[in-house]
Structures are given as C-alpha cells and as structure tokens.
Amino acid sequence: MIGQHSKVEFYNMWKIKDLPFIGLPDEKEKVAKLYNQRVIFEKRGRLPALFLVDQSGAVAFAHYCSNMYDIPANDKLLQALDQIKS
C-alpha cells in the first residue's frame, strides 16, 4: 500500500491495525506521480490504483480506478498473477 501520509502516520496505522503487508508513505507524492495516479478533487483526492509488479520490477498489470469502488475482480487479478508466474 502506498499512501500520501507521513512516515509517523503510516507507522502508527500499521502498529494499530497490525497490517500484514508493506506500506510506503508517499507524503510528497513522488511515487503517485511516477505511476500517473489520477487526482479528482470532487472525489476527495487521488483515486486508487492497483499494480502487479513482476520479479524483474516491471509493471505486469495496472488498473486505474474510476471511483473508490472500482476494484478489479479477484479472478482477473488471479489470471494476471498466473501470467506473471509463467
């Protein structure tokens, strides 16, 4: 997860929620800009985006959400993961 929060905010969130994955604070939005994450102010800021990165570091799957509920289906993600593995 990458979010536009400070290191302290991220640390506190991970500690309180005991999240089982890695988080990257992106307070200056450098990573968000590298991946062209869209900003829509009427929708309260940055829209979610989901990326699958292969072992070489290349983006193998990208989904830019059109709203906060536009999440790819699990079967679509699993199919993309299978393609990365092969």
Secondary structure, 3 states (H helix, E strand, C coil): CEECCCHHHHHHHHHHHCCCCCCEECCCCHHHHHCCCCEEHHHCEECCEEEEECCCCCEEEEEECCCCCCCCCHHHHHHHHHHHHC
